[in-house]
Amino acid sequence: MFNWKSHFDTLHASYPGTSHVPVIAITGNFGDKGCELAEGYFESLLRAGAAPVVIPPTEDADALVSVLDRVDGLLLSGGADLNPLYLGEEPSPALHGINPRRDLCELLLIRLAYNRQLPILGICRGVQMLAAALDGSLWQDLGERELPSESPSCPLIKHSQDLDRSVASHTVRTEEGSLLRNIMGEETLYVNSFHHQAVREAGPHLRVSALSPDGVIEAVESSEHKSILGVQWHPECFCLAGDESMMTLFRWLKDEAANYREARRLHERVLTLDSHCDTPMFFDQDIHFDQRDPRILVDLHKMREGGLDASIMVAYIPQKARTEEALAAATEYADSQLRRVEQLVASHPEALGLARTPEDLYRLKTEGRRAIMLGIENGYALGRDLSLVRRFKEEHGIVYITLCHNGNNDICGSARPREGEELEGVSAFGAEVIREMNRRGVMVDLSHGSERSFYDAMDISSTPIVCSHSSSKALCPHPRNLTDEQLRALAKCGGVAQVTFYHGFLRENGQATILDALAHLHHMIDVAGIEHVGIGTDFDGDGGVPGLASASELINFTRRLLRQRYSEEDLRLIWGGNFLRVMKEVQAFKE
């Protein structure tokens, strides 16, 4: 088998002065003479300032993974029809030739690149492969297309021109507000056309961004704010002929690839910590953490894909009755969840490690292992037994306890008390719990706490408090979020607030996205300062929005922040530096 790793390592070593140039892989065609590629594809990338490499058709998944781990973008080239069997269809009489050497390879390649958040540009067959791989559908032949019930704005047009490839033969209209419109800066584009198949439905991950006058889908792009774009025409033919009108597409891909490359390299240097996820809730379901398990948002594959080094996994304890029996059951449930995490880590010692201190996290990163820290979400797990703080710390190494969840408990009042409950603050027992947490080096977490509990805890605690997964009430008036006054108070005491990706805490109406998460972070930075914010995703606890839907997509957050001119030091603080500063202070506290 061809040694892709050796090839790319040699390439990078041979050209050390061009390490800033993004490397973009192009899918090669396969014809009578073997692997081949039209000149326009690589020439257009070279002129855009990228370094192109060709991926020959192969079904060797290890080889494809090796390539994608070393490139910064992907260009899907044109070619033959897709075998309709891969879409669950029988072949139409109008089907042209297919290329079995390419189809399966490229379907797999696109899914792998999508999971890695690689920037992608698809051209002609490439846009069709994008739709097919990402759960859309195709017309096997435009002659079989179902016309819309309303009359099209003009009669059917020819989609396979006899003109020279560098000459435009029809127009397309870009959708207002689309990425394509933003890139090209024009509503109407003049394009060439060489196809008889087309995208039928964009699917859940893509949206239509351009149509021909007769309603044929001419371009699609990510519906999840990702760097994915596909066009039905051949922009490289214009570029090769000296027509600059389509070079903007290749410059876009180069710029996105450069941004992706910068983010990846930054993640290699900076420790990245998610301060809150609820994944242990699923560990009683025979979860395969070492595989890409679709049932959970955090697993080893997704952590690697998203560049996440460490996660604080919590034992989430639902608030129930406050009887002695229920309290004892809550304690046992917390123990059982924490043990499951410990067993999981122990079963993958080559890839995972348990961490109790910031120093453990940095050591595990240098060893190439992902780190797991433990926490408890809902002090209900303590019941009325103060000694459990010490036991949970000594036996399990917990780093924080979220004092409450939805509903008041014996420690404090919740931001969302249950029916018939009052908005309460910290109880006398809760004050003892906070002081004991200070003595034991356990962080006091006020996510889910009422505003009164927040200020009470701040007055009682001798160490800074944290909010491991909370967003801004000024942007979304959820009772769980923090007011600007709370953010300022948190900063004054040296604490941190970790923006969370739960849609209900980001946007009051409509679907929240990565853009809302960024807006909350920016606002929290403006109010509290860059030294008092971080990221607590709440993945597997209903956290996750388009663009930040799982751990694999966290690199997208870094990419956006880099575009907005945050420095590497800023990103180091946001990605865990601030939270770990507080953890270190709490763990070093002496009365």
Secondary structure, DSSP 8 states (H G I E B T S, - for coil): ---HHHHHHHHHHH-GGGTTS-EEEEE-EEETTEEE--HHHHHHHHHHT-EEEEE-----HHHHHHHHTT-SEEEE---SB--GGGGT----TT---B-HHHHHHHHHHHHHHHHTT--EEEETHHHHHHHHHTT-EEES-GGG----SS--SS----SB--S-TTS--EEEEE-TT-HHHHHH--SEEEE--B-S-EEEE--TTEEEEEE-TT--EEEEEESSS-SEEEESS-HHHHHHTT-GGGHHHHHHHHHHHHHHHHHHHHHHHS--EEEEE-GGGGTTS---TTS--TT-S--HHHHHHHT--EEEEEEE------SHHHHHHHHHHHHHHHHHHHHHHHT-TTTEEE-SSHHHHHHHHHTT-EEEEEEEE-GGGGTT-THHHHHIIIII---EEE---SS--SSB-BSS--TT-----B-HHHHHHHHHHHHHT-EEE-TTB-HHHHHHHHHH-SS--EETT--BTTTS--TTSB-HHHHHHHHHTT-EEEE--BHHHH-SSS---HHHHHHHHHHHHHHH-GGGEEE---BTTTB-BTTBSSGGGHHHHHHHHHHTT--HHHHHIIIIIHHHHHHHHHHT---
